[in-house]
Amino acid sequence: MRFTIISRGDTLSNQLKEELVRRLTEAKWVEDGGNPMLIISVGGDGTMLEAFHRYVHHVARVAFVGVHTGRLGFYADWRPEELDLLVTSITKGSVDEQGVMDIVAYPLLEVTVVHGQGQRSRHLALNECTVKTTEGSLVMNLEVNEDHFETFRGDGLCISTPSGSTAYNKSLGGAIVHPSLASIQITEMASINNRVYRTIGSPLILPAHHTCLLKPQNDVAYQVTIDHLSLIEKHVEYIRLKVAKERIRFARFRPFPFWKRVRESFID
């Protein structure tokens, strides 16, 4: 089995990385950052996002597992004091001779930015995509399945995955969605609602077979974020958002129910 480890870079995370490399290598696993089968994130959710985007083009064949060394790690199943159990689980647990692990797959968000003359760029988001302007209010026609739904005016829009519904989306008042539901959620940022301008004012949850189009109503530059990555897009014709055909795969060496994760992250 081939593995690689992405560390947040602080002292504790680097020490855990070194210990994991040593012990997995002793167990005849091979450290291979170019072609891993298992990617171990040591840090917080930001470290997991970094690991995901570093290997996004291999997402169909790799699996991720997280070790949490910060204050809040929604994607991390393991704590530093559980290192012995994690190593045992990886090397002697739910992995067969062909390297097959117990896997849980979560939906991803596909973001396609289309410019004039058919130029386009495609991105995958694990948490969310946000759309704002670099100056002034965002003014976008929002279409669902090519039917006009509303003209949004406000600070911006957040489009999240189910697993990302607990991140920025939650702070905007969006719903928490179980990742078994292949869907995307559209949440407003400070929409303008008065006698002239009107939006739905509530988050929208779209199923996997629905597509959202955002069509600019003025020619300005847009700030589009894909998780922690920020892009400046000019001369945008439209932005298409939908559930991606790809899914992120997490190696589950023990049960960790989603609602337990939510409770432990935000309540306990």
Backbone torsions as a table, in degrees:
resi	resn	phi	psi	omega
1	MET	NA	140.5	179.8
2	ARG	-107.4	140.5	-178.0
3	PHE	-141.8	163.0	168.7
4	THR	-145.6	158.7	-176.7
5	ILE	-128.6	129.3	176.2
6	ILE	-107.8	120.1	-178.2
7	SER	-105.6	148.2	175.4
8	ARG	-66.0	-26.1	175.2
9	GLY	105.8	-6.3	176.0
10	ASP	-80.2	171.8	-173.7
11	THR	-60.0	-48.6	-177.8
12	LEU	-63.5	-44.9	-178.8
13	SER	-63.4	-40.1	179.0
14	ASN	-67.6	-37.8	177.9
15	GLN	-64.1	-42.9	178.1
16	LEU	-64.8	-38.3	177.6
17	LYS	-60.6	-48.0	-179.3
18	GLU	-60.4	-41.3	-179.6
19	GLU	-67.2	-40.8	178.4
20	LEU	-64.7	-43.0	178.7
21	VAL	-60.6	-45.2	-178.6
22	ARG	-61.4	-48.3	-173.0
23	ARG	-75.1	-35.5	176.9
24	LEU	-70.5	-36.1	177.2
25	THR	-65.7	-39.9	176.6
26	GLU	-62.3	-29.0	179.5
27	ALA	-86.9	13.6	175.4
28	LYS	75.2	16.7	169.7
29	TRP	-81.2	155.7	-174.5
30	VAL	-115.3	123.7	175.9
31	GLU	-76.5	121.3	-175.4
32	ASP	-147.9	94.6	-179.2
33	GLY	-71.1	-18.0	-179.1
34	GLY	-85.2	-28.0	-175.3
35	ASN	-146.8	59.6	-176.7
36	PRO	-81.0	160.5	169.8
37	MET	-104.0	-31.8	178.8
38	LEU	-122.8	129.4	178.7
39	ILE	-115.0	119.6	-178.6
40	ILE	-103.5	121.8	177.4
41	SER	-98.7	126.3	179.5
42	VAL	-119.4	107.9	-177.5
43	GLY	156.6	-124.0	178.9
44	GLY	-126.4	-162.8	-179.4
45	ASP	-64.9	-33.0	176.5
46	GLY	-62.1	-36.4	177.6
47	THR	-67.6	-38.3	176.3
48	MET	-64.8	-40.4	177.3
49	LEU	-62.6	-40.9	177.2
50	GLU	-61.9	-44.2	179.5
51	ALA	-63.1	-43.3	179.6
52	PHE	-59.7	-47.5	-176.6
53	HIS	-73.3	-26.4	176.5
54	ARG	-67.9	-32.1	-177.3
55	TYR	-117.1	25.7	-174.7
56	VAL	-61.8	-30.8	-179.2
57	HIS	-77.9	-5.6	177.7
58	HIS	-116.8	16.8	-169.4
59	VAL	-62.1	-25.6	-177.1
60	ALA	-72.8	-18.6	-173.8
61	ARG	-121.3	-3.6	180.0
62	VAL	-108.3	161.2	175.8
63	ALA	-127.1	148.0	-177.3
64	PHE	-114.4	149.6	170.5
65	VAL	-144.3	143.0	-174.4
66	GLY	-117.5	138.4	170.9
67	VAL	-111.0	125.2	-171.2
68	HIS	-94.5	118.5	178.4
69	THR	-119.9	9.3	179.6
70	GLY	-112.3	-156.9	-177.8
71	ARG	-89.1	-27.5	-179.1
72	LEU	-144.5	117.9	179.9
73	GLY	-133.6	88.7	-174.0
74	PHE	-67.3	-32.7	-178.3
75	TYR	-89.7	-4.1	-174.6
76	ALA	-101.0	123.3	-179.8
77	ASP	-86.4	-19.7	-167.5
78	TRP	-120.7	147.2	177.2
79	ARG	-108.4	159.3	-177.6
80	PRO	-54.7	-38.0	-177.9
81	GLU	-71.7	-6.7	179.4
82	GLU	-102.6	19.4	-175.6
83	LEU	-60.5	-41.6	179.5
84	ASP	-58.9	-46.4	-179.5
85	LEU	-65.2	-38.3	178.8
86	LEU	-63.8	-47.1	-179.4
87	VAL	-61.5	-43.8	177.5
88	THR	-61.7	-42.1	-179.8
89	SER	-63.7	-39.3	-179.4
90	ILE	-71.1	-46.2	-171.4
91	THR	-86.2	-25.7	-175.5
92	LYS	-129.6	0.4	-173.8
93	GLY	-95.6	-116.8	-168.4
94	SER	-87.5	40.8	177.0
95	VAL	-126.6	122.5	-179.4
96	ASP	-90.0	-174.9	-175.0
97	GLU	-65.8	-23.3	177.8
98	GLN	-90.4	4.6	178.5
99	GLY	80.3	20.9	-179.5
100	VAL	-83.6	125.2	-178.6
101	MET	-112.6	161.6	169.3
102	ASP	-71.3	124.7	-171.2
103	ILE	-122.8	140.4	165.9
104	VAL	-120.1	134.3	-175.9
105	ALA	-112.3	135.3	180.0
106	TYR	-114.2	148.0	178.2
107	PRO	-67.1	152.6	174.6
108	LEU	-119.3	162.2	177.5
109	LEU	-101.5	129.0	173.8
110	GLU	-98.0	126.9	179.7
111	VAL	-120.5	120.0	177.8
112	THR	-118.7	117.9	178.2
113	VAL	-100.1	118.9	-176.1
114	VAL	-109.3	126.8	178.3
115	HIS	-105.8	-179.5	176.8
116	GLY	-62.5	156.2	179.6
117	GLN	62.4	25.7	173.1
118	GLY	77.1	4.9	178.1
119	GLN	-70.5	136.5	-177.1
120	ARG	-149.4	157.0	174.6
121	SER	-133.9	139.9	-176.9
122	ARG	-116.4	137.4	-178.0
123	HIS	-136.1	155.4	173.0
124	LEU	-117.2	136.6	177.9
125	ALA	-119.5	137.0	175.4
126	LEU	-85.2	-41.0	180.0
127	ASN	-98.9	-65.4	-174.2
128	GLU	-163.9	166.0	168.2
129	CYS	-119.7	137.0	172.3
130	THR	-119.7	148.4	179.6
131	VAL	-128.2	122.5	176.4
132	LYS	-138.3	173.6	170.8
133	THR	-103.1	160.6	177.2
134	THR	-78.3	-14.4	176.0
135	GLU	-154.7	138.9	177.6
136	GLY	76.9	-170.2	-178.5
137	SER	-83.4	151.7	174.1
138	LEU	-80.1	128.9	176.4
139	VAL	-126.0	109.2	-175.6
140	MET	-137.0	136.7	164.9
141	ASN	-79.2	130.9	179.5
142	LEU	-107.8	121.2	178.3
143	GLU	-113.8	141.4	172.9
144	VAL	-117.6	118.7	-176.2
145	ASN	53.3	43.0	175.6
146	GLU	68.9	9.9	173.5
147	ASP	-104.4	132.3	179.3
148	HIS	-62.3	129.1	178.5
149	PHE	-106.6	-48.9	179.9
150	GLU	-163.4	164.9	167.8
151	THR	-106.9	113.8	-176.8
152	PHE	-88.0	134.5	170.9
153	ARG	-132.1	125.8	-179.0
154	GLY	168.0	-160.9	-177.1
155	ASP	-73.3	-35.6	-178.5
156	GLY	168.5	-177.2	180.0
157	LEU	-130.9	143.7	175.9
158	CYS	-118.3	125.1	178.1
159	ILE	-116.6	116.9	-170.4
160	SER	-120.1	158.7	170.9
161	THR	-85.5	168.7	174.3
162	PRO	-59.6	-45.6	178.9
163	SER	-67.3	-29.3	176.3
164	GLY	-82.1	-3.9	-179.6
165	SER	-66.4	-17.2	178.4
166	THR	-89.5	0.0	-176.7
167	ALA	-99.3	-123.6	-177.1
168	TYR	-57.3	-39.1	179.2
169	ASN	-53.9	-42.6	-179.2
170	LYS	-63.7	-39.8	-179.4
171	SER	-67.4	-20.5	177.8
172	LEU	-90.2	1.6	-179.8
173	GLY	91.7	13.8	177.9
174	GLY	-75.8	166.8	-179.6
175	ALA	-81.6	152.0	170.4
176	ILE	-87.8	124.0	-174.2
177	VAL	-115.6	132.1	178.1
178	HIS	-67.1	135.0	-175.5
179	PRO	-69.1	-4.9	172.5
180	SER	-74.7	-13.1	178.5
181	LEU	-93.4	106.2	-179.8
182	ALA	-70.6	102.5	-172.5
183	SER	-159.0	169.3	169.4
184	ILE	-129.1	154.8	-178.8
185	GLN	-124.3	132.9	179.8
186	ILE	-109.1	119.9	-176.3
187	THR	-125.9	136.7	-176.4
188	GLU	-82.6	150.6	170.5
189	MET	-115.2	106.3	174.0
190	ALA	47.6	61.8	178.6
191	SER	-69.9	151.9	176.6
192	ILE	-91.5	119.2	179.8
193	ASN	-131.1	115.0	178.0
194	ASN	-153.0	-160.1	-178.6
195	ARG	-66.7	-24.6	-175.5
196	VAL	-96.6	-44.7	-176.3
197	TYR	-109.5	138.9	-177.1
198	ARG	-147.9	129.3	172.8
199	THR	-123.1	172.5	-177.6
200	ILE	-65.6	-31.0	176.6
201	GLY	74.9	7.3	-179.6
202	SER	-135.2	152.5	174.5
203	PRO	-61.9	146.2	175.3
204	LEU	-112.8	132.7	176.3
205	ILE	-112.3	117.8	-177.2
206	LEU	-106.5	136.7	178.2
207	PRO	-75.5	175.0	-172.6
208	ALA	-63.1	-28.4	-177.0
209	HIS	-90.1	7.8	176.8
210	HIS	-105.8	151.3	-179.6
211	THR	-127.3	140.1	175.9
212	CYS	-109.6	133.3	173.5
213	LEU	-115.8	133.5	172.2
214	LEU	-109.9	118.2	-176.4
215	LYS	-115.4	115.4	-178.5
216	PRO	-61.2	145.0	177.2
217	GLN	-107.8	3.1	171.3
218	ASN	-151.5	156.8	-174.8
219	ASP	-92.3	86.9	178.0
220	VAL	-129.4	171.9	175.9
221	ALA	-84.4	143.3	-178.0
222	TYR	-116.7	140.9	172.3
223	GLN	-98.4	113.4	-179.1
224	VAL	-113.8	121.0	176.3
225	THR	-103.3	140.6	172.8
226	ILE	-118.6	98.2	-170.3
227	ASP	56.7	-117.9	-177.8
228	HIS	-92.0	0.0	-178.2
229	LEU	-93.8	137.0	-177.3
230	SER	-117.7	129.8	-179.0
231	LEU	-122.1	144.2	171.0
232	ILE	-106.7	117.4	-175.7
233	GLU	-115.1	129.2	179.2
234	LYS	-117.3	156.8	178.2
235	HIS	53.3	49.2	-178.2
236	VAL	-81.8	129.3	174.8
237	GLU	-85.4	-46.8	172.8
238	TYR	-165.5	163.8	175.5
239	ILE	-121.5	124.6	-179.4
240	ARG	-104.6	133.4	-177.5
241	LEU	-131.4	133.0	179.3
242	LYS	-162.5	169.6	174.0
243	VAL	-67.3	128.5	-177.9
244	ALA	-74.4	154.9	174.6
245	LYS	-72.2	-26.7	176.4
246	GLU	-78.6	155.7	175.2
247	ARG	-135.1	147.9	174.6
248	ILE	-84.0	141.5	-176.7
249	ARG	-112.7	125.0	176.4
250	PHE	-109.0	134.2	174.5
251	ALA	-78.9	121.5	-179.7
252	ARG	-110.4	104.6	179.3
253	PHE	-90.9	-2.8	174.5
254	ARG	-161.8	157.9	-180.0
255	PRO	-66.5	139.2	173.5
256	PHE	-148.3	80.7	-174.2
257	PRO	-56.3	145.7	-175.9
258	PHE	-57.7	-45.5	-175.7
259	TRP	-70.8	-28.3	172.0
260	LYS	-65.6	-40.3	178.5
261	ARG	-62.1	-43.7	178.6
262	VAL	-62.2	-46.0	-179.4
263	ARG	-61.1	-46.3	-177.7
264	GLU	-68.6	-28.9	-179.1
265	SER	-77.7	-35.1	-169.7
266	PHE	-120.6	-15.2	-175.1
267	ILE	-118.5	-53.3	-176.1
268	ASP	-73.7	NA	NA
